[in-house]
Amino acid sequence: MIIIPGVIHQAAWYAATSMQDNYLAGTSEKGLTKAELTIIWLVYFERFSSLGQVGTYRLLLHNSYSSHCTKEFIDYCDLQNVIPFCLSPHSSYLLQPLDVVVFQPYKHYHTEAVKAATSSRCSEFDKVEFLDRIDSICQQTFKTSTICAAFRATGLIPYNPDIVISKFGEAQATPILPGILPQVT
């Protein structure tokens, strides 16, 4: 879902772009997600993920953002046989496939699109410019090889928790004897 800063959609944002019809766009005042937009995205996710579904259930990995943990979100997942799995807070840099692998190339291709647009004809890369380039940015970013690499890098598929555990290193613990507190210097 593309969340655009604003209160309402404006037809001009889309009329002059080459944005495909398969994108889901929403607005919020600050361009951040909120519970209502999350439910709209969840319905979209359910509709398209069910097309390739094998088995009865689907797993949805997500961060612990509050809009992913509402009663409405959980109830909808239950109805659609989607198992929402919340990653540990403050761990997405290790566990979330998008954070670990995918967002880096996305940022790269977005930066390239901004440079190309601003060096050729536009003085500022605004909403319309972004929407015009989003399909190209996503096609370069969301390749099968990139997505598979993301799941491998997080140890999710194939399952290998040692990948993440090894990033923690060995913890240096100070032995504490009963009744004796370690000195703080």
C-alpha positions as CSV (number, residue, x, y, z in Angstrom):
1,M,0.0,0.0,0.0
2,I,1.2,3.4,-0.9
3,I,0.3,5.9,1.8
4,I,0.3,9.5,0.4
5,P,0.4,12.5,2.7
6,G,-3.0,14.3,2.4
7,V,-6.5,14.2,3.5
8,I,-8.3,13.1,0.3
9,H,-7.2,11.6,-3.0
10,Q,-6.9,14.1,-5.8
11,A,-7.6,12.9,-9.3
12,A,-4.7,14.9,-10.6
13,W,-2.3,12.8,-8.6
14,Y,-3.2,9.8,-10.8
15,A,-4.3,11.3,-14.1
16,A,-0.9,12.3,-15.4
17,T,0.9,9.1,-14.3
18,S,1.7,5.7,-15.7
19,M,0.7,4.1,-12.3
20,Q,-0.8,0.7,-12.9
21,D,-4.3,-0.3,-11.5
22,N,-2.9,-3.0,-9.3
23,Y,-1.5,-0.6,-6.7
24,L,-3.4,0.2,-3.5
25,A,-3.2,3.9,-2.4
26,G,-4.4,5.6,0.7
27,T,-4.0,8.9,2.3
28,S,-3.3,10.1,5.8
29,E,-2.4,13.5,7.1
30,K,1.2,12.7,7.8
31,G,1.7,9.9,5.3
32,L,1.8,7.2,8.0
33,T,-0.4,4.2,8.4
34,K,-3.3,4.0,10.7
35,A,-5.8,1.3,11.7
36,E,-8.3,2.1,8.9
37,L,-5.6,1.9,6.2
38,T,-4.2,-1.3,7.7
39,I,-7.6,-3.0,7.4
40,I,-8.0,-1.8,3.8
41,W,-4.5,-3.3,3.1
42,L,-5.4,-6.5,4.9
43,V,-8.4,-7.0,2.7
44,Y,-6.2,-6.4,-0.4
45,F,-3.6,-8.8,1.0
46,E,-6.2,-11.5,1.6
47,R,-7.7,-11.2,-1.8
48,F,-4.4,-11.5,-3.7
49,S,-2.5,-13.9,-1.4
50,S,-5.4,-16.3,-1.5
51,L,-4.9,-16.7,-5.3
52,G,-1.7,-18.7,-4.8
53,Q,-2.7,-20.3,-1.5
54,V,-1.7,-23.9,-0.8
55,G,-3.4,-25.4,2.2
56,T,-5.9,-23.9,4.6
57,Y,-3.9,-21.2,6.3
58,R,-1.6,-18.4,5.3
59,L,1.1,-16.8,7.5
60,L,1.4,-13.0,7.7
61,L,4.6,-11.8,9.3
62,H,4.3,-8.3,10.6
63,N,5.9,-5.9,13.1
64,S,4.4,-4.9,16.3
65,Y,2.9,-1.6,15.0
66,S,-0.3,-0.9,16.9
67,S,-2.6,-0.9,13.8
68,H,-1.5,-4.5,13.2
69,C,-2.7,-5.6,16.6
70,T,-6.3,-4.3,16.8
71,K,-9.3,-6.5,17.5
72,E,-10.6,-5.8,14.0
73,F,-7.3,-6.9,12.4
74,I,-7.1,-10.1,14.4
75,D,-10.8,-10.9,13.8
76,Y,-10.5,-10.4,10.0
77,C,-7.4,-12.7,10.0
78,D,-9.3,-15.4,11.9
79,L,-12.2,-15.2,9.4
80,Q,-9.9,-15.6,6.4
81,N,-7.6,-18.2,7.9
82,V,-4.6,-15.9,8.0
83,I,-2.3,-16.4,10.9
84,P,-0.8,-13.0,12.0
85,F,2.7,-13.5,13.4
86,C,4.1,-10.5,15.2
87,L,7.8,-10.2,15.2
88,S,9.5,-9.2,18.4
89,P,9.5,-5.4,19.0
90,H,12.8,-3.7,17.9
91,S,13.9,-6.7,16.0
92,S,12.7,-6.0,12.4
93,Y,16.3,-5.0,11.4
94,L,17.2,-8.7,12.0
95,L,14.0,-10.6,11.3
96,Q,11.8,-8.7,8.8
97,P,12.7,-9.7,5.2
98,L,11.7,-6.3,3.8
99,D,13.9,-4.5,6.4
100,V,16.9,-6.9,6.0
101,V,17.1,-7.1,2.2
102,V,14.3,-5.5,0.2
103,F,14.3,-1.9,1.4
104,Q,17.9,-1.2,0.5
105,P,17.4,-1.8,-3.3
106,Y,14.0,0.0,-3.0
107,K,15.8,3.1,-1.6
108,H,18.5,2.8,-4.3
109,Y,16.0,2.7,-7.2
110,H,13.9,5.5,-5.6
111,T,17.0,7.7,-5.4
112,E,17.8,6.9,-9.0
113,A,14.3,7.9,-10.1
114,V,14.5,11.1,-8.1
115,K,17.9,11.9,-9.7
116,A,16.7,11.1,-13.2
117,A,13.6,13.2,-12.8
118,T,15.2,16.2,-11.3
119,S,18.2,16.2,-13.7
120,S,15.9,16.1,-16.7
121,R,12.9,18.3,-16.4
122,C,11.3,18.7,-13.0
123,S,12.5,20.9,-10.2
124,E,10.9,18.8,-7.4
125,F,10.0,15.2,-7.0
126,D,6.4,15.5,-5.7
127,K,3.5,13.1,-5.3
128,V,2.7,13.0,-9.0
129,E,6.3,12.3,-10.0
130,F,6.5,9.6,-7.4
131,L,3.3,7.9,-8.5
132,D,4.5,8.1,-12.1
133,R,7.7,6.2,-11.2
134,I,6.4,3.8,-8.6
135,D,5.8,0.9,-11.0
136,S,9.4,1.1,-12.4
137,I,10.8,1.3,-8.9
138,C,8.8,-1.7,-7.7
139,Q,9.6,-3.8,-10.8
140,Q,13.3,-3.2,-10.2
141,T,13.0,-3.9,-6.5
142,F,10.5,-6.7,-6.0
143,K,12.2,-9.4,-8.0
144,T,11.7,-13.1,-7.1
145,S,15.5,-13.4,-6.5
146,T,15.4,-10.4,-4.1
147,I,12.5,-11.7,-2.1
148,C,14.0,-15.2,-1.8
149,A,17.3,-13.7,-0.7
150,A,15.4,-11.7,2.0
151,F,13.8,-14.8,3.4
152,R,17.1,-16.6,3.4
153,A,18.9,-13.7,5.0
154,T,16.4,-13.7,7.9
155,G,16.6,-17.5,8.3
156,L,12.9,-17.9,7.6
157,I,13.0,-20.0,4.4
158,P,14.8,-22.3,4.6
159,Y,14.4,-22.2,8.4
160,N,17.7,-21.4,10.0
161,P,17.6,-19.5,13.3
162,D,21.4,-19.6,13.6
163,I,21.5,-16.8,10.9
164,V,19.9,-14.3,13.3
165,I,21.4,-15.7,16.5
166,S,24.9,-15.4,15.1
167,K,24.3,-11.7,14.7
168,F,23.9,-11.2,18.4
169,G,27.4,-12.5,19.1
170,E,28.3,-14.0,22.5
171,A,27.0,-12.0,25.4
172,Q,29.5,-10.8,27.9
173,A,28.0,-11.5,31.3
174,T,29.4,-10.4,34.6
175,P,29.0,-13.2,37.1
176,I,26.9,-12.1,40.0
177,L,27.2,-13.9,43.3
178,P,24.2,-14.1,45.6
179,G,24.0,-11.0,47.8
180,I,26.9,-9.2,46.0
181,L,26.2,-6.5,43.5
182,P,28.7,-5.8,40.7
183,Q,30.6,-2.5,41.1
184,V,29.6,0.3,38.8
185,T,32.5,2.6,37.9
